[in-house]
């Protein structure tokens, strides 16, 4: 037998997974189809610029990938700026001036973004230090051992409990 029962149970879900995959691939396909690339703006250049910018609604997607209405408005604005002859830097500077560094999908390293760039590393170091401190405390203070009297009492209680469990 090639397939075990668990994978067979998953096979009915395959068409749904395939449909979701196609929908995800199709989602970004139509985002730039509405623009006229016969002028000074090429499709590849436009995609490169909007790929550097973050959707302000989705936050984890670029303007190229997002289907939000605000993302479409920003794509329109970027296209208009590029069509009017603005350079990539001028377009990006315009959006940063309007929305801040948050609009950049890969924000620069500067004092206002230090927490964003170095925060995860700081949290990791804090976690490692907390782990080391906890382990050291446990090795320094081993759990107290029972005195002879306590051990004798525990054994007596266990024997009594064992005698009560026996059935004829």
Residue frames as a rotation matrix with the C-alpha (Angstrom) as fourth column:
UNK 1
0.582 0.813 0.000 0.00
0.813 -0.582 0.000 0.00
0.000 0.000 -1.000 0.00
UNK 2
-0.286 -0.737 0.612 1.56
0.731 -0.581 -0.359 3.28
0.620 0.345 0.705 -1.11
UNK 3
-0.379 0.217 0.900 -0.66
-0.349 -0.934 0.078 5.76
0.857 -0.284 0.429 0.76
UNK 4
-0.891 0.147 -0.430 -1.53
0.451 0.397 -0.799 5.57
0.053 -0.906 -0.420 4.42
UNK 5
-0.006 1.000 -0.007 -5.08
0.992 0.007 0.126 6.48
0.126 -0.006 -0.992 5.53
UNK 6
0.068 0.034 -0.997 -4.14
0.529 -0.848 0.007 10.00
-0.846 -0.528 -0.075 6.68
UNK 7
-0.822 -0.380 -0.424 -3.04
-0.111 -0.624 0.773 11.30
-0.559 0.682 0.471 3.24
UNK 8
-0.715 0.628 0.307 -6.16
0.624 0.374 0.686 9.77
0.316 0.682 -0.659 1.65
UNK 9
0.160 0.797 -0.582 -8.26
0.939 -0.306 -0.160 11.89
-0.306 -0.521 -0.797 3.95
UNK 10
-0.213 -0.341 -0.916 -6.45
0.149 -0.938 0.314 14.98
-0.965 -0.070 0.251 2.66
UNK 11
-0.819 -0.207 0.534 -7.02
0.519 0.128 0.845 14.32
-0.244 0.970 0.002 -1.06
UNK 12
0.170 0.926 0.338 -10.56
0.980 -0.196 0.046 15.81
0.109 0.323 -0.940 -1.11
UNK 13
0.597 0.009 -0.802 -8.99
0.363 -0.895 0.259 19.08
-0.716 -0.446 -0.538 0.07
UNK 14
-0.397 -0.867 0.302 -6.56
0.662 -0.043 0.748 19.20
-0.636 0.497 0.591 -2.88
UNK 15
-0.106 0.371 0.923 -8.96
0.894 -0.370 0.251 21.03
0.435 0.851 -0.293 -5.26
UNK 16
0.890 0.429 -0.155 -9.62
0.449 -0.761 0.468 23.67
0.082 -0.486 -0.870 -2.61
UNK 17
0.316 -0.864 -0.391 -5.90
0.353 -0.276 0.894 24.13
-0.881 -0.421 0.217 -2.02
UNK 18
-0.473 -0.466 0.748 -5.30
0.845 0.000 0.534 24.39
-0.248 0.885 0.394 -5.75
UNK 19
0.348 0.698 0.626 -8.08
0.786 -0.582 0.211 26.97
0.511 0.418 -0.751 -6.15
UNK 20
0.883 -0.067 -0.464 -6.63
0.298 -0.685 0.665 29.06
-0.362 -0.726 -0.585 -3.32
UNK 21
-0.123 -0.992 0.031 -3.20
0.543 -0.041 0.839 28.90
-0.831 0.120 0.544 -4.90
UNK 22
-0.347 0.060 0.936 -4.57
0.916 -0.194 0.352 30.06
0.202 0.979 0.013 -8.24
UNK 23
0.730 0.669 0.143 -6.50
0.602 -0.727 0.330 32.87
0.324 -0.155 -0.933 -6.55
UNK 24
0.591 -0.588 -0.552 -3.36
0.301 -0.474 0.827 34.04
-0.748 -0.655 -0.103 -4.78
UNK 25
-0.461 -0.789 0.406 -1.38
0.674 -0.014 0.739 33.99
-0.577 0.615 0.538 -8.01
UNK 26
-0.121 0.517 0.847 -4.16
0.894 -0.314 0.320 35.79
0.432 0.796 -0.424 -9.85
UNK 27
0.612 0.449 -0.651 -4.57
0.740 -0.617 0.269 38.43
-0.281 -0.647 -0.709 -7.14
UNK 28
0.080 -0.677 -0.732 -1.42
0.145 -0.718 0.681 40.32
-0.986 -0.160 0.041 -8.07
UNK 29
-0.464 -0.324 0.824 -1.70
0.790 0.270 0.551 39.75
-0.401 0.907 0.131 -11.80
UNK 30
0.197 0.671 0.715 -4.34
0.908 -0.400 0.126 42.37
0.371 0.624 -0.688 -12.53
UNK 31
0.417 0.012 -0.909 -2.92
0.678 -0.670 0.302 45.14
-0.605 -0.742 -0.288 -10.37
UNK 32
-0.369 -0.633 -0.680 -0.86
-0.031 -0.723 0.690 46.71
-0.929 0.276 0.247 -13.15
UNK 33
-0.497 0.195 0.846 -2.93
0.814 0.442 0.377 45.65
-0.300 0.876 -0.378 -16.16
UNK 34
0.539 0.841 -0.049 -4.95
0.788 -0.524 -0.322 48.88
-0.297 0.135 -0.945 -16.07
UNK 35
0.327 -0.493 -0.806 -1.97
-0.074 -0.864 0.498 51.12
-0.942 -0.103 -0.319 -16.81
UNK 36
0.998 -0.038 0.057 -0.70
0.056 -0.031 -0.998 52.24
0.040 0.999 -0.029 -20.20
UNK 37
0.411 -0.912 0.021 2.92
0.188 0.107 0.976 51.22
-0.892 -0.397 0.215 -20.54
UNK 38
0.511 -0.212 0.833 3.35
0.859 0.085 -0.506 52.49
0.036 0.974 0.226 -24.09
UNK 39
0.885 -0.158 0.437 4.71
-0.109 -0.985 -0.135 55.82
0.452 0.072 -0.889 -22.78
UNK 40
0.096 -0.946 0.310 7.75
-0.658 -0.294 -0.694 56.66
0.747 -0.137 -0.650 -20.68
UNK 41
-0.072 -0.063 0.995 6.84
-0.937 0.346 -0.046 54.22
-0.342 -0.936 -0.084 -17.89
UNK 42
-0.396 -0.087 -0.914 7.66
-0.532 0.833 0.152 50.56
0.748 0.546 -0.376 -18.49
UNK 43
0.669 0.725 -0.165 5.81
-0.336 0.493 0.802 47.78
0.663 -0.481 0.573 -16.69
UNK 44
0.318 -0.625 -0.713 9.01
0.699 0.662 -0.269 46.31
0.640 -0.413 0.648 -15.25
UNK 45
-0.705 -0.593 0.390 10.17
0.235 -0.713 -0.661 49.69
0.670 -0.374 0.642 -13.95
UNK 46
-0.075 0.785 0.614 6.74
-0.697 -0.482 0.531 50.42
0.713 -0.389 0.583 -12.44
UNK 47
0.763 0.347 -0.545 6.63
0.045 0.813 0.581 47.00
0.645 -0.468 0.604 -10.76
UNK 48
-0.140 -0.902 -0.407 10.14
0.710 0.195 -0.677 47.55
0.691 -0.384 0.613 -9.38
UNK 49
-0.715 -0.116 0.689 9.14
-0.234 -0.890 -0.392 50.86
0.659 -0.442 0.609 -7.78
UNK 50
0.213 0.874 0.438 5.83
-0.808 -0.094 0.581 49.70
0.549 -0.478 0.686 -6.29
UNK 51
0.542 -0.114 -0.833 7.57
0.285 0.957 0.055 46.54
0.791 -0.268 0.551 -5.09
UNK 52
-0.577 -0.810 -0.105 9.66
0.450 -0.208 -0.868 48.75
0.681 -0.548 0.485 -2.77
UNK 53
-0.655 0.411 0.634 6.59
-0.608 -0.785 -0.120 50.35
0.448 -0.464 0.764 -1.19
UNK 54
-0.941 0.310 -0.134 4.39
0.322 0.705 -0.632 48.93
-0.101 -0.638 -0.763 1.58
UNK 55
-0.180 0.961 0.210 0.62
0.322 -0.144 0.936 48.80
0.930 0.236 -0.283 1.46
UNK 56
-0.758 -0.123 0.641 -0.50
-0.451 -0.611 -0.651 51.03
0.471 -0.782 0.407 4.32
UNK 57
0.292 0.918 0.269 -3.58
-0.921 0.195 0.337 48.87
0.257 -0.346 0.902 4.92
UNK 58
0.813 0.046 -0.581 -2.15
-0.074 0.997 -0.025 45.34
0.578 0.063 0.814 4.62
UNK 59
0.668 -0.622 0.409 1.23
-0.726 -0.421 0.544 46.26
-0.166 -0.660 -0.733 6.13
UNK 60
0.041 -0.702 0.711 2.83
-0.211 0.689 0.693 42.94
-0.977 -0.178 -0.120 5.21
UNK 61
0.336 0.095 0.937 2.39
0.835 0.430 -0.343 43.31
-0.435 0.898 0.066 1.46
UNK 62
-0.787 -0.576 -0.219 3.94
0.359 -0.717 0.597 45.56
-0.501 0.392 0.772 -1.12
UNK 63
-0.157 0.716 -0.680 1.85
-0.580 -0.624 -0.523 47.85
-0.799 0.313 0.513 -3.29
UNK 64
-0.612 -0.144 -0.778 2.50
-0.763 0.365 0.533 45.38
0.207 0.920 -0.333 -6.09
UNK 65
-0.903 0.156 -0.400 0.86
0.183 0.983 -0.029 42.52
0.389 -0.100 -0.916 -4.19
UNK 66
-0.777 0.585 -0.232 -1.97
0.186 -0.138 -0.973 44.27
-0.601 -0.799 -0.002 -2.35
UNK 67
-0.567 0.686 0.456 -5.58
0.675 0.070 0.735 44.42
0.473 0.724 -0.503 -3.52
UNK 68
-0.166 0.494 -0.853 -6.67
0.808 -0.428 -0.405 47.06
-0.565 -0.757 -0.328 -1.00
UNK 69
0.701 0.518 0.491 -8.36
0.706 -0.604 -0.370 50.19
0.105 0.605 -0.789 -2.35
UNK 70
0.822 -0.457 -0.341 -5.74
-0.233 -0.815 0.531 52.42
-0.520 -0.357 -0.776 -0.75
UNK 71
-0.136 -0.890 0.436 -3.01
0.245 0.396 0.885 50.37
-0.960 0.227 0.164 -2.43
UNK 72
0.104 0.242 0.965 -4.72
0.987 0.094 -0.130 50.94
-0.122 0.966 -0.229 -5.78
UNK 73
0.968 0.249 0.015 -4.87
0.249 -0.967 -0.052 54.68
0.001 0.054 -0.999 -5.08
UNK 74
0.453 -0.874 -0.175 -1.17
-0.279 -0.325 0.904 54.69
-0.847 -0.361 -0.391 -4.21
UNK 75
-0.206 -0.485 0.850 -0.32
0.686 0.548 0.479 52.72
-0.698 0.682 0.220 -7.36
UNK 76
0.579 0.491 0.651 -2.27
0.807 -0.459 -0.371 55.33
0.116 0.740 -0.662 -9.37
UNK 77
0.945 -0.236 -0.225 -0.35
-0.143 -0.920 0.365 58.11
-0.293 -0.312 -0.904 -7.67
UNK 78
0.058 -0.972 0.226 3.01
0.015 0.227 0.974 56.41
-0.998 -0.053 0.028 -8.27
UNK 79
-0.020 -0.013 1.000 2.12
0.933 0.360 0.024 55.84
-0.360 0.933 0.005 -11.92
UNK 80
0.862 0.402 0.308 1.12
0.487 -0.825 -0.288 59.50
0.139 0.398 -0.907 -12.36
UNK 81
0.704 -0.667 -0.246 4.35
-0.310 -0.599 0.739 60.69
-0.640 -0.444 -0.628 -10.74
UNK 82
-0.181 -0.793 0.582 6.44
0.318 0.513 0.797 58.38
-0.931 0.329 0.159 -12.90
UNK 83
0.210 0.346 0.915 4.54
0.969 0.050 -0.241 59.36
-0.129 0.937 -0.325 -16.04
UNK 84
0.987 0.161 -0.004 5.17
0.160 -0.984 -0.082 63.03
-0.017 0.080 -0.997 -15.25
UNK 85
0.514 -0.853 0.090 8.91
-0.014 -0.114 -0.993 62.34
0.858 0.509 -0.071 -15.38
UNK 86
0.582 -0.299 0.756 9.73
-0.812 -0.255 0.525 62.01
0.035 -0.920 -0.391 -11.68
UNK 87
-0.339 -0.772 -0.538 12.69
-0.591 0.619 -0.517 59.76
0.732 0.143 -0.666 -10.84
UNK 88
0.125 0.329 -0.936 12.36
0.421 0.837 0.350 56.73
0.899 -0.438 -0.034 -8.56
UNK 89
-0.667 -0.467 -0.580 13.98
0.715 -0.183 -0.675 58.67
0.209 -0.865 0.457 -5.72
UNK 90
-0.895 0.369 0.251 11.60
-0.377 -0.926 0.019 61.60
0.239 -0.078 0.968 -6.17
UNK 91
0.016 0.933 -0.360 8.56
-0.353 0.342 0.871 59.30
0.935 0.114 0.335 -6.16
UNK 92
0.063 -0.053 -0.997 9.76
0.717 0.697 0.008 57.48
0.695 -0.715 0.082 -3.05
UNK 93
-0.887 -0.418 -0.194 10.74
0.440 -0.641 -0.629 60.73
0.139 -0.643 0.753 -1.30
UNK 94
-0.578 0.757 0.306 7.27
-0.542 -0.636 0.549 62.14
0.610 0.151 0.778 -2.05
UNK 95
0.330 0.745 -0.580 5.56
-0.033 0.623 0.782 59.12
0.943 -0.239 0.231 -0.47
UNK 96
-0.239 -0.486 -0.841 7.94
0.857 0.302 -0.418 59.10
0.457 -0.820 0.344 2.52
UNK 97
-0.963 -0.092 0.255 7.27
0.000 -0.940 -0.340 62.81
0.271 -0.328 0.905 3.08
UNK 98
-0.240 0.963 0.122 3.53
-0.668 -0.255 0.699 62.12
0.705 0.086 0.704 3.01
UNK 99
0.700 0.626 -0.344 3.35
-0.288 0.687 0.667 58.78
0.654 -0.368 0.661 4.92
UNK 100
0.479 -0.603 0.637 6.69
-0.813 -0.031 0.582 58.48
-0.331 -0.797 -0.505 6.71
UNK 101
-0.526 -0.822 -0.219 9.26
-0.850 0.499 0.170 55.67
-0.031 0.276 -0.961 6.56
UNK 102
-0.268 0.504 0.821 6.47
-0.288 0.772 -0.567 53.16
-0.919 -0.388 -0.062 7.18
UNK 103
0.703 0.590 -0.397 5.57
-0.521 0.048 -0.852 53.31
-0.483 0.806 0.341 3.48
UNK 104
-0.042 -0.799 -0.599 8.95
-0.950 0.218 -0.224 51.78
0.310 0.560 -0.769 2.63
UNK 105
0.847 0.361 -0.391 8.87
-0.277 0.927 0.254 48.00
0.454 -0.107 0.884 2.55
UNK 106
0.336 -0.824 -0.457 12.54
0.871 0.457 -0.184 47.97
0.360 -0.336 0.870 3.55
UNK 107
0.977 0.144 0.154 12.93
0.088 -0.942 0.323 51.04
0.192 -0.302 -0.934 5.81
UNK 108
0.213 -0.963 0.166 16.37
-0.097 -0.190 -0.977 52.62
0.972 0.192 -0.133 6.29
UNK 109
0.250 -0.252 -0.935 18.43
0.927 0.340 0.157 52.12
0.279 -0.906 0.318 9.43
UNK 110
-0.407 -0.323 0.854 18.28
0.030 -0.940 -0.341 55.40
0.913 -0.114 0.392 11.33
UNK 111
-0.978 -0.097 0.185 17.50
-0.178 -0.082 -0.981 56.44
0.110 -0.992 0.063 14.91
UNK 112
-0.277 0.949 0.149 13.74
-0.936 -0.231 -0.265 56.45
-0.217 -0.212 0.953 14.36
UNK 113
0.579 0.504 -0.641 13.83
-0.668 0.744 -0.019 52.86
0.467 0.439 0.767 13.07
UNK 114
-0.525 -0.847 0.089 16.37
-0.727 0.391 -0.564 51.35
0.443 -0.361 -0.821 15.49
UNK 115
-0.311 0.479 0.821 13.63
-0.692 0.478 -0.541 49.60
-0.651 -0.737 0.183 17.45
UNK 116
0.730 0.619 -0.291 12.32
-0.627 0.435 -0.646 48.04
-0.273 0.654 0.705 14.24
UNK 117
0.435 -0.641 -0.632 15.74
-0.544 0.372 -0.752 46.80
0.717 0.671 -0.187 13.15
UNK 118
-0.565 -0.821 -0.078 17.33
-0.374 0.339 -0.863 45.89
0.736 -0.459 -0.499 16.48
UNK 119
-0.033 0.665 0.746 14.28
-0.997 -0.070 0.019 45.16
0.065 -0.743 0.666 18.65
UNK 120
0.841 0.378 -0.388 14.04
-0.384 0.921 0.067 41.45
0.383 0.093 0.919 17.73
UNK 121
0.046 -0.901 -0.431 17.73
0.186 0.431 -0.883 40.92
0.982 -0.040 0.187 18.52
UNK 122
-0.589 -0.216 0.779 17.34
-0.625 -0.489 -0.609 42.74
0.512 -0.845 0.153 21.84
UNK 123
0.411 0.819 0.400 14.37
-0.909 0.338 0.242 40.54
0.063 -0.463 0.884 22.75
UNK 124
0.696 -0.235 -0.679 16.38
-0.021 0.938 -0.347 37.45
0.718 0.256 0.647 21.83
UNK 125
-0.407 -0.912 0.042 19.30
0.001 -0.046 -0.999 38.53
0.913 -0.407 0.019 24.03
UNK 126
-0.331 0.371 0.868 16.92
-0.915 -0.352 -0.198 39.32
0.232 -0.859 0.456 26.92
UNK 127
0.737 0.662 -0.137 15.39
-0.630 0.746 0.217 35.85
0.246 -0.074 0.967 26.54
UNK 128
0.351 -0.702 -0.620 18.79
0.206 0.704 -0.680 34.13
0.914 0.111 0.391 26.54
UNK 129
-0.625 -0.573 0.530 19.91
-0.349 -0.402 -0.847 36.10
0.698 -0.714 0.051 29.61
UNK 130
0.082 0.745 0.663 16.66
-0.992 -0.005 0.128 35.21
0.099 -0.668 0.738 31.44
UNK 131
0.819 0.189 -0.542 17.16
-0.246 0.969 -0.034 31.54
0.519 0.162 0.840 30.53
UNK 132
-0.098 -0.949 -0.299 20.78
0.181 0.278 -0.943 31.54
0.979 -0.146 0.144 31.75
UNK 133
-0.569 -0.072 0.819 19.83
-0.691 -0.498 -0.524 33.27
0.445 -0.864 0.233 35.02
UNK 134
0.474 0.836 0.274 17.00
-0.871 0.401 0.285 30.79
0.128 -0.374 0.918 35.64
UNK 135
0.689 -0.270 -0.673 19.20
0.050 0.944 -0.327 27.76
0.723 0.192 0.664 34.96
UNK 136
-0.407 -0.908 0.098 21.99
-0.004 -0.105 -0.994 29.09
0.913 -0.406 0.039 37.19
UNK 137
-0.271 0.378 0.885 19.57
-0.925 -0.356 -0.131 29.74
0.265 -0.855 0.446 40.06
UNK 138
0.770 0.632 -0.091 18.24
-0.596 0.763 0.251 26.21
0.228 -0.139 0.964 39.83
UNK 139
0.424 -0.679 -0.599 21.71
0.268 0.726 -0.633 24.66
0.865 0.108 0.490 39.85
UNK 140
-0.561 -0.634 0.532 22.82
-0.291 -0.450 -0.844 26.79
0.775 -0.629 0.068 42.82
UNK 141
-0.458 0.512 0.727 19.76
-0.860 -0.048 -0.507 26.00
-0.225 -0.858 0.463 44.89
UNK 142
-0.778 0.216 -0.589 19.08
-0.125 0.867 0.483 22.32
0.615 0.449 -0.648 44.42
UNK 143
0.266 0.957 0.119 15.74
-0.439 0.011 0.898 21.16
0.858 -0.291 0.423 45.70
UNK 144
-0.196 -0.338 0.920 15.86
-0.980 0.027 -0.199 20.41
0.043 -0.941 -0.337 49.40
UNK 145
-0.527 -0.034 -0.849 16.25
-0.148 0.988 0.053 16.78
0.837 0.153 -0.525 50.32
UNK 146
0.587 0.807 0.060 13.99
-0.282 0.134 0.950 15.11
0.759 -0.575 0.306 52.83
UNK 147
-0.239 -0.590 0.771 15.19
-0.961 0.028 -0.277 14.62
0.142 -0.807 -0.573 56.35
UNK 148
-0.926 -0.154 -0.345 15.29
-0.122 0.986 -0.112 11.08
0.357 -0.062 -0.932 57.71
UNK 149
-0.699 0.715 0.001 12.09
0.109 0.109 -0.988 11.72
-0.707 -0.691 -0.154 59.65
UNK 150
-0.024 0.696 -0.718 10.26
-0.776 -0.466 -0.425 13.08
-0.630 0.547 0.551 56.58
UNK 151
-0.484 -0.228 -0.845 11.46
-0.778 0.553 0.297 10.18
0.400 0.801 -0.445 54.43
UNK 152
-0.992 0.112 -0.052 10.26
0.123 0.854 -0.505 7.66
-0.012 -0.508 -0.861 57.03
UNK 153
-0.379 0.905 -0.191 6.84
-0.155 -0.266 -0.951 9.36
-0.912 -0.331 0.241 57.21
UNK 154
-0.063 0.318 -0.946 6.50
-0.972 -0.233 -0.014 9.36
-0.225 0.919 0.324 53.39
UNK 155
-0.765 -0.270 -0.585 7.38
-0.435 0.886 0.162 5.66
0.474 0.378 -0.795 53.19
UNK 156
-0.872 0.484 0.067 4.85
0.204 0.485 -0.851 4.87
-0.444 -0.728 -0.522 55.92
UNK 157
-0.125 0.856 -0.501 2.13
-0.525 -0.486 -0.699 6.81
-0.842 0.176 0.510 54.06
UNK 158
-0.245 -0.036 -0.969 2.94
-0.951 0.205 0.233 4.99
0.190 0.978 -0.085 50.82
UNK 159
-0.967 -0.113 -0.230 2.80
-0.068 0.978 -0.195 1.59
0.247 -0.173 -0.953 52.53
UNK 160
-0.609 0.793 -0.016 -0.56
0.095 0.053 -0.994 2.44
-0.787 -0.607 -0.108 54.11
UNK 161
0.012 0.601 -0.799 -1.92
-0.831 -0.438 -0.342 3.60
-0.556 0.668 0.495 50.77
UNK 162
-0.536 -0.305 -0.787 -0.65
-0.742 0.616 0.267 0.42
0.403 0.727 -0.556 49.12
UNK 163
-0.980 0.189 0.057 -2.30
0.124 0.814 -0.567 -1.79
-0.154 -0.549 -0.822 51.72
UNK 164
-0.301 0.927 -0.223 -5.65
-0.212 -0.293 -0.932 -0.07
-0.930 -0.233 0.285 51.16
UNK 165
-0.114 0.202 -0.973 -5.49
-0.975 -0.211 0.071 -0.76
-0.191 0.956 0.221 47.41
UNK 166
-0.945 -0.295 -0.139 -5.26
-0.318 0.929 0.190 -4.54
0.073 0.224 -0.972 47.74
UNK 167
0.058 0.998 -0.018 -8.46
-0.998 0.058 0.030 -6.40
0.031 0.016 0.999 46.87
UNK 168
-0.304 -0.183 0.935 -9.19
-0.462 0.886 0.023 -10.07
-0.833 -0.425 -0.354 47.81
